[in-house]
Amino acid sequence: MLSLQWIREAPDEVREMLARRGAAAPVDEVLALDRERRSILTEVEQLRAERNRAGKAIGRAPDAESREALIAAQRAGAGRIDALDARRREVDAALHDLLAQFPNRLHPDTPVGAGEADNPVLRTVGLPRAFGFEPRPHWEVGAALGILEIDRAAAMAGTRMYALRGQGARLQRALINHLLEQNEEAGYEPWYLPNMVREEAMFASGQLPKFHDNLYRDAEEDYYMVPTAEVPLTSLHRDEILDAASLPLRYTAHTPCFRREKMSAGRDVRGIKRVHQFEKVEMYQFTTPEGSAAALEEMVAHAEGLLRDLGLTYRVLQLCSGDLGFGAAISYDLEVWAPGAAEWLEVSSISDCLDFQARRANTRYRPEGGSATSFVHTLNGSSFGMTRVLAAILETYQREDGGVTVPDVLQHRMGRLMQITPPADAGE
């Protein structure tokens, strides 16, 4: 949520920010309602002052007729105050709904650009593996090994679903456990979180109302299935005041993620690159405003280290203003090279949301020795989305004989298994 004060005091800056994002938001409507709200508050204050003066005058009235006239005027004023208070509540609700349509402000370091093609590549780490044979895409590698079942998953659940079998399921479990433990060693406290949340949690994280059409919802119980662990993590301290000494708070969690993927129309969705349900490990931080820049760099460096440990070629991009997420002020994407499909796959987006989510969640902190509270800053990042990392592993570590070498850091989690080979019953 943007600060209403900023919109009021610098509407041209807000319009410029929206233009750089390629976004639209009701600036003029907010300004009009804000003027009305302040006018209401001024009138109510005046009426209450008049009522207080009238109350004192009643006791000094020289006769009954004068007293009745003062009482009647006081009642009329009270009725007007009630009407204005009712209108103020309507205006407050309308302002809240309008402000919810505004994306986050841009960090000064976010480059200006129209869209995905304008995202600068900051660095590429590692060289793509040289193959002595034609590498295959992960959907062919996984099917031949009997560890990736796309057709059977589609038969039971529809398109854009997948199932992992045998060593495929073990590989995903090993990867999840490895990432969680690495996050813990880096100081992130583990959480087990609900996979269904109320509307308030979706709003706090910035999913609602913007992404309503991309969410799965149980209308009867009014639960939303989480599209990312960022959603429940954002609400862990909703309506709380944190001590400055406790910050930063570093959290990590593993959840399934559910997305309709309506926004991916026209994209290449072969294999498991873009599916309705997948597993993801998330890292999240609550910081002071002064600490959020360093926290962002720390999170990016940690995620890069995880990719290097897995032996994957990757690159780091900074998202430009036109490709930035709704709630982010500055973001970095980590993409891994998938040699079989010959493309870069995004496996992590690491963002500093400044106080945008904290305003929605009303999460504040009290500086040491101070009495006034301020909004915290929140940061989130994937480490990682499983499907694309699994795809990159299968494609990077495939062998000419059809097997796949297990990355060194995962072998001990798979019973010292060094290679996945096709099982005898893979075709059954």
C-alpha positions as CSV (number, residue, x, y, z in Angstrom):
1,M,0.0,0.0,0.0
2,L,1.3,3.4,-0.9
3,S,1.3,6.3,1.6
4,L,-1.7,8.5,1.1
5,Q,0.4,11.4,2.2
6,W,2.8,10.8,-0.7
7,I,0.0,10.7,-3.2
8,R,-1.5,13.9,-1.7
9,E,1.8,15.8,-1.6
10,A,3.5,14.6,-4.8
11,P,0.8,13.4,-7.2
12,D,3.0,14.2,-10.2
13,E,5.7,11.9,-8.8
14,V,3.2,9.2,-8.4
15,R,2.0,9.6,-12.0
16,E,5.6,9.5,-13.2
17,M,6.2,6.3,-11.2
18,L,3.1,4.7,-12.7
19,A,4.2,5.7,-16.2
20,R,7.6,4.1,-15.7
21,R,5.9,0.9,-14.6
22,G,3.5,1.0,-17.5
23,A,0.7,0.8,-14.9
24,A,-2.5,2.7,-14.3
25,A,-4.0,3.7,-10.9
26,P,-6.8,6.1,-9.9
27,V,-4.7,9.1,-8.7
28,D,-7.4,11.7,-9.4
29,E,-10.1,9.7,-7.6
30,V,-7.9,9.3,-4.6
31,L,-7.1,13.0,-4.4
32,A,-10.8,13.9,-4.7
33,L,-11.8,11.5,-1.9
34,D,-8.9,12.6,0.2
35,R,-10.1,16.2,-0.1
36,E,-13.6,15.2,0.8
37,R,-12.4,13.2,3.8
38,R,-10.3,16.1,5.1
39,S,-13.3,18.5,4.6
40,I,-15.5,16.1,6.6
41,L,-13.0,15.9,9.4
42,T,-12.7,19.7,9.5
43,E,-16.5,20.2,9.6
44,V,-16.9,17.5,12.3
45,E,-14.2,19.2,14.4
46,Q,-16.0,22.5,14.1
47,L,-19.4,21.0,14.9
48,R,-18.1,19.3,18.0
49,A,-16.6,22.6,19.2
50,E,-19.9,24.3,18.6
51,R,-21.7,21.5,20.5
52,N,-19.3,21.9,23.4
53,R,-20.0,25.7,23.4
54,A,-23.7,25.1,23.2
55,G,-23.5,22.7,26.1
56,K,-21.9,25.3,28.3
57,A,-24.4,28.0,27.1
58,I,-27.4,25.8,28.0
59,G,-26.5,26.0,31.6
60,R,-26.3,29.8,31.4
61,A,-29.5,30.3,29.4
62,P,-31.7,33.1,30.9
63,D,-35.0,31.3,30.3
64,A,-36.6,28.0,29.2
65,E,-37.2,29.2,25.7
66,S,-33.6,30.1,25.1
67,R,-32.6,26.8,26.7
68,E,-34.8,24.8,24.4
69,A,-33.5,26.6,21.3
70,L,-29.9,25.8,22.3
71,I,-30.8,22.2,22.9
72,A,-32.5,21.9,19.5
73,A,-29.4,23.4,17.9
74,Q,-27.2,21.0,19.7
75,R,-29.4,18.0,18.5
76,A,-29.2,19.3,15.0
77,G,-25.4,19.5,15.2
78,A,-25.3,16.0,16.6
79,G,-27.3,14.7,13.8
80,R,-25.1,16.4,11.3
81,I,-22.0,14.8,13.0
82,D,-23.6,11.4,12.8
83,A,-24.3,11.9,9.1
84,L,-20.7,13.1,8.4
85,D,-19.2,10.2,10.4
86,A,-21.2,7.7,8.3
87,R,-20.0,9.4,5.1
88,R,-16.4,9.4,6.4
89,R,-16.6,5.6,6.9
90,E,-17.8,5.3,3.3
91,V,-15.0,7.5,2.0
92,D,-12.5,5.5,4.1
93,A,-13.6,2.3,2.6
94,A,-13.6,3.7,-0.9
95,L,-10.1,5.1,-0.4
96,H,-8.9,1.8,0.9
97,D,-10.2,0.0,-2.3
98,L,-8.6,2.6,-4.5
99,L,-5.3,2.6,-2.8
100,A,-5.2,-1.2,-3.1
101,Q,-4.9,-0.7,-6.9
102,F,-1.6,1.1,-6.7
103,P,1.6,-0.8,-7.3
104,N,4.6,-0.2,-5.1
105,R,6.8,2.8,-5.6
106,L,10.1,2.2,-7.5
107,H,13.4,2.0,-5.8
108,P,15.9,4.6,-7.2
109,D,18.2,1.8,-8.4
110,T,15.5,0.1,-10.4
111,P,16.3,0.7,-14.1
112,V,13.6,2.1,-16.4
113,G,12.4,-0.2,-19.1
114,A,9.2,-1.3,-20.9
115,G,9.3,-5.0,-20.2
116,E,11.1,-8.2,-20.0
117,A,13.4,-7.5,-22.9
118,D,14.8,-4.5,-21.1
119,N,16.0,-6.3,-18.0
120,P,19.8,-5.9,-17.8
121,V,21.9,-9.1,-17.2
122,L,24.3,-8.2,-14.4
123,R,26.4,-11.4,-14.5
124,T,26.5,-14.9,-15.9
125,V,28.2,-17.5,-13.7
126,G,29.5,-20.8,-15.1
127,L,29.8,-22.0,-18.7
128,P,27.1,-24.1,-20.3
129,R,28.1,-27.8,-20.3
130,A,29.6,-29.1,-23.5
131,F,27.9,-32.3,-24.6
132,G,29.3,-35.0,-26.9
133,F,25.7,-35.8,-27.9
134,E,22.5,-33.9,-28.6
135,P,21.0,-33.0,-25.1
136,R,17.4,-33.7,-24.7
137,P,14.8,-31.6,-22.9
138,H,13.8,-32.6,-19.4
139,W,10.4,-34.0,-20.4
140,E,12.1,-36.5,-22.6
141,V,14.9,-37.3,-20.1
142,G,12.4,-37.7,-17.2
143,A,10.0,-39.9,-19.3
144,A,12.8,-42.2,-20.5
145,L,14.0,-42.6,-16.9
146,G,10.4,-43.4,-15.7
147,I,10.6,-40.6,-13.1
148,L,8.4,-37.9,-14.7
149,E,4.8,-38.7,-15.4
150,I,3.1,-35.9,-17.2
151,D,0.5,-37.9,-19.1
152,R,-0.7,-39.8,-16.1
153,A,-0.9,-36.6,-14.1
154,A,-2.9,-35.0,-16.8
155,A,-5.3,-37.9,-16.9
156,M,-6.2,-37.4,-13.2
157,A,-5.9,-33.6,-12.9
158,G,-5.8,-32.0,-16.3
159,T,-3.1,-30.1,-18.2
160,R,-0.2,-28.4,-16.6
161,M,0.1,-31.0,-13.9
162,Y,2.9,-33.5,-13.3
163,A,3.8,-36.4,-11.1
164,L,7.3,-37.6,-10.0
165,R,8.0,-41.3,-9.6
166,G,10.6,-43.2,-7.7
167,Q,14.0,-41.5,-7.9
168,G,12.3,-38.4,-9.3
169,A,10.3,-38.0,-6.1
170,R,13.4,-38.7,-4.0
171,L,15.4,-36.2,-6.0
172,Q,12.8,-33.5,-5.3
173,R,12.6,-34.4,-1.6
174,A,16.4,-34.3,-1.4
175,L,16.5,-30.9,-3.1
176,I,13.9,-29.5,-0.8
177,N,15.7,-30.8,2.3
178,H,19.0,-29.5,1.1
179,L,17.7,-26.0,0.4
180,L,15.9,-25.8,3.8
181,E,19.0,-26.9,5.7
182,Q,21.2,-24.5,3.8
183,N,18.8,-21.7,4.6
184,E,18.8,-22.6,8.2
185,E,22.6,-22.6,8.3
186,A,22.5,-19.1,6.9
187,G,20.3,-18.0,9.8
188,Y,16.8,-18.4,8.5
189,E,14.3,-19.8,11.0
190,P,12.2,-22.7,9.6
191,W,8.4,-22.5,9.6
192,Y,5.7,-24.9,8.7
193,L,2.8,-22.8,7.4
194,P,-0.9,-23.2,6.4
195,N,-1.4,-23.8,2.7
196,M,-4.8,-22.2,2.8
197,V,-5.3,-18.6,4.0
198,R,-8.0,-16.0,4.4
199,E,-8.5,-13.0,2.2
200,E,-6.7,-10.7,4.6
201,A,-3.4,-12.6,4.1
202,M,-3.7,-12.5,0.4
203,F,-4.3,-8.7,0.6
204,A,-1.4,-8.1,2.9
205,S,1.1,-9.8,0.6
206,G,-0.3,-7.9,-2.4
207,Q,-1.9,-10.8,-4.2
208,L,-5.4,-9.3,-3.9
209,P,-7.1,-7.6,-5.5
210,K,-4.5,-7.5,-8.4
211,F,-4.1,-11.2,-9.0
212,H,-7.6,-12.5,-8.1
213,D,-8.0,-14.3,-11.4
214,N,-4.7,-16.2,-11.0
215,L,-5.6,-17.6,-7.5
216,Y,-7.4,-20.8,-6.5
217,R,-10.2,-20.2,-4.0
218,D,-12.6,-22.4,-2.0
219,A,-15.7,-20.2,-2.1
220,E,-17.6,-22.2,0.5
221,E,-15.0,-21.8,3.3
222,D,-13.5,-18.6,1.8
223,Y,-10.0,-20.0,1.8
224,Y,-7.3,-19.2,-0.8
225,M,-4.7,-21.8,-1.8
226,V,-1.3,-20.1,-1.3
227,P,0.5,-19.2,-4.6
228,T,3.8,-18.9,-2.6
229,A,4.9,-19.1,1.0
230,E,5.5,-15.4,0.8
231,V,1.7,-15.0,1.5
232,P,1.6,-16.6,4.9
233,L,5.0,-15.4,5.9
234,T,3.9,-11.8,5.3
235,S,1.0,-12.3,7.7
236,L,3.0,-13.9,10.5
237,H,3.3,-10.5,12.2
238,R,0.2,-8.8,10.9
239,D,-1.1,-6.1,13.3
240,E,2.0,-6.5,15.5
241,I,4.6,-4.1,16.8
242,L,8.1,-5.6,16.7
243,D,11.1,-4.6,18.8
244,A,13.9,-3.1,16.8
245,A,16.3,-5.3,18.7
246,S,14.6,-8.4,17.2
247,L,15.2,-7.3,13.6
248,P,16.1,-8.6,11.1
249,L,13.8,-11.6,11.3
250,R,14.9,-14.2,8.8
251,Y,12.4,-17.0,8.0
252,T,12.3,-19.9,5.5
253,A,9.5,-22.2,4.6
254,H,8.6,-25.0,2.1
255,T,5.0,-25.0,0.7
256,P,3.2,-26.3,-2.3
257,C,2.2,-23.4,-4.6
258,F,-1.1,-23.2,-6.5
259,R,-1.5,-20.9,-9.5
260,R,-4.0,-20.8,-12.4
261,E,-1.3,-19.5,-14.7
262,K,-3.8,-17.5,-16.7
263,M,-1.1,-14.9,-17.3
264,S,1.2,-17.3,-19.1
265,A,-1.1,-17.6,-22.2
266,G,1.0,-17.9,-25.3
267,R,4.2,-19.0,-23.4
268,D,5.9,-22.3,-24.0
269,V,4.5,-24.6,-21.3
270,R,6.0,-27.9,-22.3
271,G,7.3,-30.1,-19.5
272,I,7.2,-28.8,-16.0
273,K,8.3,-25.2,-16.5
274,R,4.9,-23.6,-15.8
275,V,2.4,-25.8,-13.9
276,H,-0.6,-25.3,-11.6
277,Q,1.0,-27.0,-8.6
278,F,4.6,-27.1,-7.6
279,E,6.8,-27.1,-4.5
280,K,8.9,-24.1,-3.5
281,V,11.3,-23.1,-0.7
282,E,11.0,-19.5,0.3
283,M,13.2,-17.1,2.3
284,Y,11.8,-14.0,3.9
285,Q,13.0,-11.1,6.0
286,F,11.5,-8.4,8.2
287,T,14.0,-5.5,8.6
288,T,14.3,-1.9,9.5
289,P,14.3,0.5,6.6
290,E,18.0,1.1,7.2
291,G,18.7,-2.6,6.9
292,S,16.7,-3.6,3.8
293,A,19.3,-2.8,1.2
294,A,21.9,-5.0,2.8
295,A,19.3,-7.7,3.4
296,L,18.5,-7.7,-0.3
297,E,22.2,-8.2,-1.3
298,E,22.5,-10.9,1.3
299,M,19.6,-12.8,0.0
300,V,20.8,-12.6,-3.6
301,A,24.3,-13.8,-2.6
302,H,22.8,-16.7,-0.6
303,A,20.7,-17.8,-3.6
304,E,23.6,-17.6,-5.9
305,G,25.6,-19.8,-3.6
306,L,22.9,-22.4,-3.6
307,L,23.0,-22.5,-7.4
308,R,26.8,-22.8,-7.5
309,D,26.6,-25.7,-5.0
310,L,24.2,-27.5,-7.4
311,G,26.7,-26.9,-10.3
312,L,24.2,-25.1,-12.5
313,T,25.0,-22.3,-14.9
314,Y,23.0,-19.3,-14.0
315,R,22.7,-15.6,-14.6
316,V,21.4,-12.6,-12.5
317,L,19.1,-10.1,-14.1
318,Q,17.8,-6.9,-12.5
319,L,14.1,-6.3,-13.3
320,C,13.3,-3.0,-15.0
321,S,10.4,-0.8,-14.1
322,G,8.0,-2.3,-16.7
323,D,8.7,-5.9,-15.6
324,L,8.7,-5.4,-11.9
325,G,6.2,-7.2,-9.7
326,F,3.2,-5.4,-8.3
327,G,4.5,-5.3,-4.7
328,A,8.3,-5.0,-5.4
329,A,10.3,-1.8,-5.4
330,I,13.5,-3.5,-6.7
331,S,14.0,-7.1,-7.8
332,Y,16.6,-9.5,-9.1
333,D,15.8,-12.7,-11.0
334,L,18.1,-15.7,-11.0
335,E,17.8,-17.9,-14.1
336,V,19.4,-21.3,-14.8
337,W,20.5,-22.6,-18.2
338,A,18.5,-25.6,-19.4
339,P,20.7,-27.1,-22.2
340,G,18.2,-29.6,-23.5
341,A,15.5,-27.0,-24.1
342,A,18.2,-24.4,-24.8
343,E,16.7,-21.7,-22.7
344,W,17.1,-19.8,-19.4
345,L,14.6,-20.7,-16.7
346,E,13.7,-18.3,-13.9
347,V,14.1,-20.2,-10.6
348,S,14.2,-17.3,-8.1
349,S,12.9,-13.7,-7.9
350,I,14.3,-11.8,-4.9
351,S,12.6,-8.5,-4.0
352,D,12.7,-5.7,-1.6
353,C,9.1,-4.5,-1.0
354,L,10.1,-1.7,1.3
355,D,7.1,-0.8,3.5
356,F,4.5,-1.7,0.9
357,Q,3.4,-5.1,2.4
358,A,4.0,-3.8,5.9
359,R,1.4,-1.1,5.4
360,R,-1.1,-3.6,4.1
361,A,-0.3,-6.0,7.0
362,N,0.0,-3.2,9.6
363,T,3.4,-4.6,10.7
364,R,5.4,-2.0,12.6
365,Y,8.4,-1.8,14.8
366,R,9.4,0.4,17.7
367,P,12.9,1.9,17.5
368,E,15.1,1.3,20.6
369,G,14.5,4.1,23.0
370,G,11.7,5.6,21.0
371,S,8.0,5.8,21.4
372,A,6.8,6.3,17.8
373,T,6.4,3.3,15.6
374,S,7.4,2.9,12.0
375,F,6.6,0.3,9.3
376,V,9.1,-2.5,8.8
377,H,10.5,-3.4,5.4
378,T,9.8,-6.9,4.0
379,L,11.9,-8.9,1.5
380,N,11.2,-12.2,-0.1
381,G,13.0,-14.6,-2.4
382,S,12.6,-18.1,-3.8
383,S,15.3,-20.7,-3.0
384,F,13.9,-22.2,-5.2
385,G,10.9,-23.2,-7.3
386,M,11.4,-27.0,-7.6
387,T,10.1,-27.7,-11.1
388,R,12.6,-25.5,-13.0
389,V,15.5,-26.5,-10.9
390,L,14.6,-30.1,-11.4
391,A,14.3,-29.4,-15.1
392,A,17.8,-27.8,-15.2
393,I,19.3,-30.7,-13.2
394,L,17.9,-33.3,-15.5
395,E,19.1,-31.5,-18.6
396,T,22.5,-30.4,-17.3
397,Y,23.4,-33.8,-15.7
398,Q,22.0,-36.1,-18.4
399,R,24.3,-38.8,-19.8
400,E,24.5,-40.2,-23.3
401,D,23.5,-43.6,-21.9
402,G,20.1,-42.1,-20.8
403,G,21.1,-41.8,-17.1
404,V,21.3,-38.6,-15.0
405,T,24.2,-37.9,-12.6
406,V,23.0,-36.8,-9.2
407,P,24.6,-33.5,-8.1
408,D,27.3,-34.0,-5.5
409,V,25.5,-32.1,-2.8
410,L,22.4,-34.2,-3.1
411,Q,23.9,-37.7,-3.3
412,H,24.1,-38.3,0.4
413,R,20.4,-37.4,0.7
414,M,19.6,-40.2,-1.8
415,G,21.4,-43.0,-0.1
416,R,24.7,-42.1,-1.8
417,L,23.1,-42.6,-5.2
418,M,25.4,-41.2,-7.9
419,Q,23.2,-41.8,-10.9
420,I,19.6,-42.3,-11.8
421,T,19.1,-45.0,-14.4
422,P,15.9,-46.3,-16.0
423,P,14.1,-48.9,-13.8
424,A,13.1,-52.2,-15.3
425,D,9.4,-51.3,-15.0
426,A,9.7,-47.8,-16.3
427,G,7.2,-48.4,-19.1
428,E,4.5,-50.2,-17.0
